[in-house]
């Protein structure tokens, strides 16, 4: 099977020659893997040697350069100043004092015109045979809370819900329109719409299930529906303990759930597979917090087999770590061992 066939068959619960595999990590992590393997390029390491099955092409920012400050921080398209490692942290909250819907409406939100949505011939050729992930990451939960500040945002869910709803709606509308343009410019090209919003903490949702259903579920449903209307399967990335909304996600048609953070309080893979495995494909679940970070190669291989036996028992599983962005502290030898074991162990099952 070619990668595209393998990935889509697994997501739909059909028989495959082996389980599909996906990698996500910091650039430094990728370089560590290349060095460990003696590979000269990311393509050689990830695809020729390890056998990943997915390629990702997102819309590209072509607007005015972001404002940069002498201290190394920068202001992004949301008007949020960010600093720190990797994606950085929000250092200001432009709508923290918003009191009315009008305050929200007059704020300058990102413009979809500042993005190039066309997938080039070169990108299409590079992705030939692979399962193509496309359109936006759409982290509208993160954007909405960062614009106001998370604590104030959650308080306002109760005391000023109209303002909260307006912020969420404006964030969502930006991504929905950018997705629309992406699908329109690349008809029939995107196989997998994979988007991310971390709704959970290690112990529970970051808000009550009822609040999530009120403020976020309708918009998540629209992104899933939009993907399906354009011939793509839909997968949600949400770190943390989100077991309380699994039935909701299935109800609104989600095809794939990631990253299955098994170290969380109620994210036992055995329970999740038993309760929901017939209705949704699992993506991830090989523990990054302890096993990949601190385990021996033998422990990594054993855990990989264990998770495959649980989440991949019926083949409806994508092999990946329990986090979508592996950091450089995770040893390259363990990452390589995970994928090597998965490829061998799942072949011909």
Buried (B, 14 or more C-beta within 10 A) or exposed (E): BEBBBBBBBBBEBEEBEBBBBBBBBBEEBBBBBBEBBEBEEBBBBBBEBBBBBBBBBBBEBEEEEEEEEEEEBBBBBBBBBBEEEEEBEBBBBBBEEBEEBEBBEEBEBBEBEBBBBEBEEEBBEBBEEBBBBBBBBBBBBBBBBBBBBBEBBBEBBEEBEEBBBBBBBBBBBBBBBBBBBBBEEBEEBBBBBBBBBBBBBEEBBBBEBEBBEBBBBEBBBBBBEBBBEBEBBBBBBBBBBBBBBBEBBBEBBBBBBBBBBBBBEEBBBEEBBEEBBEBBBBBBBBBBBEBBBEBEBEBBBBBBBBBBBBBBEBBBBBBBBBBBBBBBEBBBBBBBBBBBBBBEBBEEB
